[in-house]
Protein backbone atom coordinates (compact mmCIF):
# COMPACT_ATOMS: atom_id res chain seq x y z
CA UNK A 1 0.00 0.00 0.00
CA UNK A 2 1.36 3.35 -1.06
CA UNK A 3 0.44 6.63 0.65
CA UNK A 4 -0.25 9.74 -1.34
CA UNK A 5 1.81 12.84 -0.44
CA UNK A 6 -1.06 14.43 1.60
CA UNK A 7 -1.57 11.14 3.49
CA UNK A 8 2.14 10.90 4.27
CA UNK A 9 2.08 14.45 5.65
CA UNK A 10 -0.85 13.58 7.95
CA UNK A 11 0.91 10.42 9.21
CA UNK A 12 4.11 12.37 9.89
CA UNK A 13 2.12 15.12 11.66
CA UNK A 14 0.32 12.62 13.93
CA UNK A 15 3.57 10.78 14.67
CA UNK A 16 5.24 14.07 15.63
CA UNK A 17 2.34 15.07 17.87
CA UNK A 18 2.31 11.68 19.58
CA UNK A 19 6.05 11.88 20.25
CA UNK A 20 5.75 15.42 21.63
CA UNK A 21 2.87 14.46 23.92
CA UNK A 22 4.69 11.46 25.32
CA UNK A 23 7.71 13.52 26.45
CA UNK A 24 5.99 16.64 27.72
CA UNK A 25 5.23 16.95 31.44
CA UNK A 26 1.68 17.90 32.35
CA UNK A 27 1.22 21.65 32.71
CA UNK A 28 -0.17 21.34 36.21
CA UNK A 29 2.69 19.17 37.50
CA UNK A 30 4.30 20.87 40.49
CA UNK A 31 8.08 20.45 40.45
CA UNK A 32 9.83 19.20 43.57
CA UNK A 33 9.22 21.84 46.18
CA UNK A 34 11.77 23.93 47.95
CA UNK A 35 11.79 22.73 51.54
CA UNK A 36 13.11 24.42 54.64
CA UNK A 37 13.75 22.36 57.75
CA UNK A 38 13.97 24.71 60.71
CA UNK A 39 15.11 23.54 64.14
CA UNK A 40 16.33 25.05 67.35
CA UNK A 41 19.90 24.27 68.39
CA UNK A 42 20.31 21.10 70.41
CA UNK A 43 20.84 21.02 74.17
CA UNK A 44 23.67 23.23 75.32
CA UNK A 45 26.39 22.66 77.90
CA UNK A 46 27.06 24.97 80.83
CA UNK A 47 30.69 25.57 79.85
CA UNK A 48 30.31 29.18 78.69
CA UNK A 49 27.36 31.40 79.62
CA UNK A 50 27.80 33.61 76.51
CA UNK A 51 28.54 31.03 73.81
CA UNK A 52 28.19 27.45 75.07
CA UNK A 53 29.03 24.27 73.21
CA UNK A 54 26.56 21.41 72.88
CA UNK A 55 26.24 19.00 75.78
CA UNK A 56 26.57 15.24 75.24
CA UNK A 57 22.77 15.10 74.91
CA UNK A 58 22.94 17.94 72.40
CA UNK A 59 25.60 16.20 70.33
CA UNK A 60 23.41 13.08 70.25
CA UNK A 61 20.47 15.22 69.06
CA UNK A 62 22.65 16.79 66.34
CA UNK A 63 23.54 13.28 65.17
CA UNK A 64 19.83 12.32 65.23
CA UNK A 65 19.16 15.34 63.01
CA UNK A 66 21.85 14.20 60.57
CA UNK A 67 20.33 10.72 60.52
CA UNK A 68 16.89 12.17 59.87
CA UNK A 69 18.25 14.24 56.96
CA UNK A 70 20.56 11.53 55.57
CA UNK A 71 18.43 10.75 52.49
CA UNK A 72 17.11 14.28 51.97
CA UNK A 73 18.48 16.37 49.07
CA UNK A 74 20.12 18.93 51.37
CA UNK A 75 21.42 21.88 49.32
CA UNK A 76 22.36 24.33 52.09
CA UNK A 77 22.78 24.58 55.85
CA UNK A 78 22.45 27.81 57.83
CA UNK A 79 23.11 28.42 61.51
CA UNK A 80 23.56 31.54 63.59
CA UNK A 81 27.01 32.70 64.59
CA UNK A 82 26.86 30.85 67.93
CA UNK A 83 28.70 27.58 68.64
CA UNK A 84 25.59 25.64 69.67
CA UNK A 85 23.78 26.31 66.39
CA UNK A 86 26.87 25.65 64.28
CA UNK A 87 27.50 22.37 66.14
CA UNK A 88 23.86 21.33 65.67
CA UNK A 89 24.03 21.88 61.90
CA UNK A 90 27.52 20.46 61.35
CA UNK A 91 26.80 16.69 61.27
CA UNK A 92 23.97 17.17 58.74
CA UNK A 93 26.02 19.53 56.57
CA UNK A 94 29.10 17.29 56.70
CA UNK A 95 27.06 14.26 55.61
CA UNK A 96 26.09 16.21 52.47
CA UNK A 97 29.53 17.80 52.02
CA UNK A 98 28.16 21.27 52.61
CA UNK A 99 29.52 24.18 54.63
CA UNK A 100 27.46 25.61 57.46
CA UNK A 101 26.77 29.20 56.46
CA UNK A 102 26.35 31.69 59.30
CA UNK A 103 23.50 34.16 59.51
CA UNK A 104 23.02 36.91 62.05
CA UNK A 105 20.79 35.68 64.89
CA UNK A 106 19.29 39.09 65.59
CA UNK A 107 18.54 39.98 61.99
CA UNK A 108 14.92 40.55 60.93
CA UNK A 109 13.32 37.17 60.19
CA UNK A 110 11.38 38.54 57.22
CA UNK A 111 14.55 39.78 55.52
CA UNK A 112 16.59 36.63 56.01
CA UNK A 113 13.65 34.42 54.96
CA UNK A 114 13.21 36.48 51.78
CA UNK A 115 16.94 36.09 51.02
CA UNK A 116 16.77 32.32 51.48
CA UNK A 117 13.63 31.98 49.38
CA UNK A 118 15.35 33.99 46.63
CA UNK A 119 18.67 32.10 46.85
CA UNK A 120 17.18 28.61 46.67
CA UNK A 121 14.72 27.16 44.19
CA UNK A 122 14.78 23.41 44.92
CA UNK A 123 16.02 20.93 47.44
CA UNK A 124 16.07 21.12 51.20
CA UNK A 125 17.64 23.88 53.26
CA UNK A 126 18.49 23.31 56.92
CA UNK A 127 18.15 26.31 59.25
CA UNK A 128 19.25 26.17 62.89
CA UNK A 129 18.22 28.97 65.21
CA UNK A 130 17.17 29.66 68.79
CA UNK A 131 13.97 29.32 70.82
CA UNK A 132 13.33 33.04 70.40
CA UNK A 133 14.06 33.13 66.64
CA UNK A 134 12.80 29.83 65.18
CA UNK A 135 9.06 30.66 65.38
CA UNK A 136 9.60 34.00 63.59
CA UNK A 137 11.79 32.40 60.91
CA UNK A 138 9.23 29.65 60.28
CA UNK A 139 6.41 32.21 60.12
CA UNK A 140 8.37 34.33 57.65
CA UNK A 141 9.21 31.33 55.45
CA UNK A 142 5.69 29.91 55.32
CA UNK A 143 3.85 33.21 55.66
CA UNK A 144 1.71 31.59 58.34
CA UNK A 145 1.17 31.69 62.09
CA UNK A 146 3.42 29.60 64.32
CA UNK A 147 3.43 28.67 67.98
CA UNK A 148 5.97 30.20 70.35
CA UNK A 149 8.82 27.97 71.49
CA UNK A 150 9.56 27.30 75.13
CA UNK A 151 13.17 27.49 76.27
CA UNK A 152 13.09 23.76 77.14
CA UNK A 153 11.91 22.65 73.68
CA UNK A 154 14.67 21.12 71.58
CA UNK A 155 12.88 18.58 69.41
CA UNK A 156 10.61 20.70 67.18
CA UNK A 157 11.21 19.90 63.51
CA UNK A 158 9.42 22.47 61.33
CA UNK A 159 9.11 21.60 57.64
CA UNK A 160 8.13 24.45 55.32
CA UNK A 161 7.41 23.32 51.76
CA UNK A 162 7.24 26.06 49.14
CA UNK A 163 5.55 25.26 45.85
CA UNK A 164 6.49 26.74 42.49
CA UNK A 165 3.64 29.26 42.79
CA UNK A 166 5.12 30.56 46.08
CA UNK A 167 2.44 29.10 48.35
CA UNK A 168 3.71 27.22 51.38
CA UNK A 169 2.68 24.55 53.84
CA UNK A 170 3.95 23.95 57.36
CA UNK A 171 4.32 20.53 58.97
CA UNK A 172 5.61 20.42 62.56
CA UNK A 173 7.11 17.14 63.74
CA UNK A 174 9.51 15.98 66.46
CA UNK A 175 12.97 14.42 66.19
CA UNK A 176 15.48 12.73 68.43
CA UNK A 177 14.77 11.79 72.01
CA UNK A 178 12.18 13.90 73.86
CA UNK A 179 13.92 16.61 75.89
CA UNK A 180 14.40 15.88 79.57
CA UNK A 181 12.78 18.41 81.90
C-alpha positions as a LaTeX table, in Angstrom:
\begin{tabular}{lrrr}
\hline
Residue & $x$ (\AA) & $y$ (\AA) & $z$ (\AA) \\
\hline
Unk1 & 0.00 & 0.00 & 0.00 \\
Unk2 & 1.36 & 3.35 & $-1.06$ \\
Unk3 & 0.44 & 6.63 & 0.65 \\
Unk4 & $-0.25$ & 9.74 & $-1.34$ \\
Unk5 & 1.81 & 12.84 & $-0.44$ \\
Unk6 & $-1.06$ & 14.43 & 1.60 \\
Unk7 & $-1.57$ & 11.14 & 3.49 \\
Unk8 & 2.14 & 10.90 & 4.27 \\
Unk9 & 2.08 & 14.45 & 5.65 \\
Unk10 & $-0.85$ & 13.58 & 7.95 \\
Unk11 & 0.91 & 10.42 & 9.21 \\
Unk12 & 4.11 & 12.37 & 9.89 \\
Unk13 & 2.12 & 15.12 & 11.66 \\
Unk14 & 0.32 & 12.62 & 13.93 \\
Unk15 & 3.57 & 10.78 & 14.67 \\
Unk16 & 5.24 & 14.07 & 15.63 \\
Unk17 & 2.34 & 15.07 & 17.87 \\
Unk18 & 2.31 & 11.68 & 19.58 \\
Unk19 & 6.05 & 11.88 & 20.25 \\
Unk20 & 5.75 & 15.42 & 21.63 \\
Unk21 & 2.87 & 14.46 & 23.92 \\
Unk22 & 4.69 & 11.46 & 25.32 \\
Unk23 & 7.71 & 13.52 & 26.45 \\
Unk24 & 5.99 & 16.64 & 27.72 \\
Unk25 & 5.23 & 16.95 & 31.44 \\
Unk26 & 1.68 & 17.90 & 32.35 \\
Unk27 & 1.22 & 21.65 & 32.71 \\
Unk28 & $-0.17$ & 21.34 & 36.21 \\
Unk29 & 2.69 & 19.17 & 37.50 \\
Unk30 & 4.30 & 20.87 & 40.49 \\
Unk31 & 8.08 & 20.45 & 40.45 \\
Unk32 & 9.83 & 19.20 & 43.57 \\
Unk33 & 9.22 & 21.84 & 46.18 \\
Unk34 & 11.77 & 23.93 & 47.95 \\
Unk35 & 11.79 & 22.73 & 51.54 \\
Unk36 & 13.11 & 24.42 & 54.64 \\
Unk37 & 13.75 & 22.36 & 57.75 \\
Unk38 & 13.97 & 24.71 & 60.71 \\
Unk39 & 15.11 & 23.54 & 64.14 \\
Unk40 & 16.33 & 25.05 & 67.35 \\
Unk41 & 19.90 & 24.27 & 68.39 \\
Unk42 & 20.31 & 21.10 & 70.41 \\
Unk43 & 20.84 & 21.02 & 74.17 \\
Unk44 & 23.67 & 23.23 & 75.32 \\
Unk45 & 26.39 & 22.66 & 77.90 \\
Unk46 & 27.06 & 24.97 & 80.83 \\
Unk47 & 30.69 & 25.57 & 79.85 \\
Unk48 & 30.31 & 29.18 & 78.69 \\
Unk49 & 27.36 & 31.40 & 79.62 \\
Unk50 & 27.80 & 33.61 & 76.51 \\
Unk51 & 28.54 & 31.03 & 73.81 \\
Unk52 & 28.19 & 27.45 & 75.07 \\
Unk53 & 29.03 & 24.27 & 73.21 \\
Unk54 & 26.56 & 21.41 & 72.88 \\
Unk55 & 26.24 & 19.00 & 75.78 \\
Unk56 & 26.57 & 15.24 & 75.24 \\
Unk57 & 22.77 & 15.10 & 74.91 \\
Unk58 & 22.94 & 17.94 & 72.40 \\
Unk59 & 25.60 & 16.20 & 70.33 \\
Unk60 & 23.41 & 13.08 & 70.25 \\
Unk61 & 20.47 & 15.22 & 69.06 \\
Unk62 & 22.65 & 16.79 & 66.34 \\
Unk63 & 23.54 & 13.28 & 65.17 \\
Unk64 & 19.83 & 12.32 & 65.23 \\
Unk65 & 19.16 & 15.34 & 63.01 \\
Unk66 & 21.85 & 14.20 & 60.57 \\
Unk67 & 20.33 & 10.72 & 60.52 \\
Unk68 & 16.89 & 12.17 & 59.87 \\
Unk69 & 18.25 & 14.24 & 56.96 \\
Unk70 & 20.56 & 11.53 & 55.57 \\
Unk71 & 18.43 & 10.75 & 52.49 \\
Unk72 & 17.11 & 14.28 & 51.97 \\
Unk73 & 18.48 & 16.37 & 49.07 \\
Unk74 & 20.12 & 18.93 & 51.37 \\
Unk75 & 21.42 & 21.88 & 49.32 \\
Unk76 & 22.36 & 24.33 & 52.09 \\
Unk77 & 22.78 & 24.58 & 55.85 \\
Unk78 & 22.45 & 27.81 & 57.83 \\
Unk79 & 23.11 & 28.42 & 61.51 \\
Unk80 & 23.56 & 31.54 & 63.59 \\
Unk81 & 27.01 & 32.70 & 64.59 \\
Unk82 & 26.86 & 30.85 & 67.93 \\
Unk83 & 28.70 & 27.58 & 68.64 \\
Unk84 & 25.59 & 25.64 & 69.67 \\
Unk85 & 23.78 & 26.31 & 66.39 \\
Unk86 & 26.87 & 25.65 & 64.28 \\
Unk87 & 27.50 & 22.37 & 66.14 \\
Unk88 & 23.86 & 21.33 & 65.67 \\
Unk89 & 24.03 & 21.88 & 61.90 \\
Unk90 & 27.52 & 20.46 & 61.35 \\
Unk91 & 26.80 & 16.69 & 61.27 \\
Unk92 & 23.97 & 17.17 & 58.74 \\
Unk93 & 26.02 & 19.53 & 56.57 \\
Unk94 & 29.10 & 17.29 & 56.70 \\
Unk95 & 27.06 & 14.26 & 55.61 \\
Unk96 & 26.09 & 16.21 & 52.47 \\
Unk97 & 29.53 & 17.80 & 52.02 \\
Unk98 & 28.16 & 21.27 & 52.61 \\
Unk99 & 29.52 & 24.18 & 54.63 \\
Unk100 & 27.46 & 25.61 & 57.46 \\
Unk101 & 26.77 & 29.20 & 56.46 \\
Unk102 & 26.35 & 31.69 & 59.30 \\
Unk103 & 23.50 & 34.16 & 59.51 \\
Unk104 & 23.02 & 36.91 & 62.05 \\
Unk105 & 20.79 & 35.68 & 64.89 \\
Unk106 & 19.29 & 39.09 & 65.59 \\
Unk107 & 18.54 & 39.98 & 61.99 \\
Unk108 & 14.92 & 40.55 & 60.93 \\
Unk109 & 13.32 & 37.17 & 60.19 \\
Unk110 & 11.38 & 38.54 & 57.22 \\
Unk111 & 14.55 & 39.78 & 55.52 \\
Unk112 & 16.59 & 36.63 & 56.01 \\
Unk113 & 13.65 & 34.42 & 54.96 \\
Unk114 & 13.21 & 36.48 & 51.78 \\
Unk115 & 16.94 & 36.09 & 51.02 \\
Unk116 & 16.77 & 32.32 & 51.48 \\
Unk117 & 13.63 & 31.98 & 49.38 \\
Unk118 & 15.35 & 33.99 & 46.63 \\
Unk119 & 18.67 & 32.10 & 46.85 \\
Unk120 & 17.18 & 28.61 & 46.67 \\
Unk121 & 14.72 & 27.16 & 44.19 \\
Unk122 & 14.78 & 23.41 & 44.92 \\
Unk123 & 16.02 & 20.93 & 47.44 \\
Unk124 & 16.07 & 21.12 & 51.20 \\
Unk125 & 17.64 & 23.88 & 53.26 \\
Unk126 & 18.49 & 23.31 & 56.92 \\
Unk127 & 18.15 & 26.31 & 59.25 \\
Unk128 & 19.25 & 26.17 & 62.89 \\
Unk129 & 18.22 & 28.97 & 65.21 \\
Unk130 & 17.17 & 29.66 & 68.79 \\
Unk131 & 13.97 & 29.32 & 70.82 \\
Unk132 & 13.33 & 33.04 & 70.40 \\
Unk133 & 14.06 & 33.13 & 66.64 \\
Unk134 & 12.80 & 29.83 & 65.18 \\
Unk135 & 9.06 & 30.66 & 65.38 \\
Unk136 & 9.60 & 34.00 & 63.59 \\
Unk137 & 11.79 & 32.40 & 60.91 \\
Unk138 & 9.23 & 29.65 & 60.28 \\
Unk139 & 6.41 & 32.21 & 60.12 \\
Unk140 & 8.37 & 34.33 & 57.65 \\
Unk141 & 9.21 & 31.33 & 55.45 \\
Unk142 & 5.69 & 29.91 & 55.32 \\
Unk143 & 3.85 & 33.21 & 55.66 \\
Unk144 & 1.71 & 31.59 & 58.34 \\
Unk145 & 1.17 & 31.69 & 62.09 \\
Unk146 & 3.42 & 29.60 & 64.32 \\
Unk147 & 3.43 & 28.67 & 67.98 \\
Unk148 & 5.97 & 30.20 & 70.35 \\
Unk149 & 8.82 & 27.97 & 71.49 \\
Unk150 & 9.56 & 27.30 & 75.13 \\
Unk151 & 13.17 & 27.49 & 76.27 \\
Unk152 & 13.09 & 23.76 & 77.14 \\
Unk153 & 11.91 & 22.65 & 73.68 \\
Unk154 & 14.67 & 21.12 & 71.58 \\
Unk155 & 12.88 & 18.58 & 69.41 \\
Unk156 & 10.61 & 20.70 & 67.18 \\
Unk157 & 11.21 & 19.90 & 63.51 \\
Unk158 & 9.42 & 22.47 & 61.33 \\
Unk159 & 9.11 & 21.60 & 57.64 \\
Unk160 & 8.13 & 24.45 & 55.32 \\
Unk161 & 7.41 & 23.32 & 51.76 \\
Unk162 & 7.24 & 26.06 & 49.14 \\
Unk163 & 5.55 & 25.26 & 45.85 \\
Unk164 & 6.49 & 26.74 & 42.49 \\
Unk165 & 3.64 & 29.26 & 42.79 \\
Unk166 & 5.12 & 30.56 & 46.08 \\
Unk167 & 2.44 & 29.10 & 48.35 \\
Unk168 & 3.71 & 27.22 & 51.38 \\
Unk169 & 2.68 & 24.55 & 53.84 \\
Unk170 & 3.95 & 23.95 & 57.36 \\
Unk171 & 4.32 & 20.53 & 58.97 \\
Unk172 & 5.61 & 20.42 & 62.56 \\
Unk173 & 7.11 & 17.14 & 63.74 \\
Unk174 & 9.51 & 15.98 & 66.46 \\
Unk175 & 12.97 & 14.42 & 66.19 \\
Unk176 & 15.48 & 12.73 & 68.43 \\
Unk177 & 14.77 & 11.79 & 72.01 \\
Unk178 & 12.18 & 13.90 & 73.86 \\
Unk179 & 13.92 & 16.61 & 75.89 \\
Unk180 & 14.40 & 15.88 & 79.57 \\
Unk181 & 12.78 & 18.41 & 81.90 \\
\hline
\end{tabular}
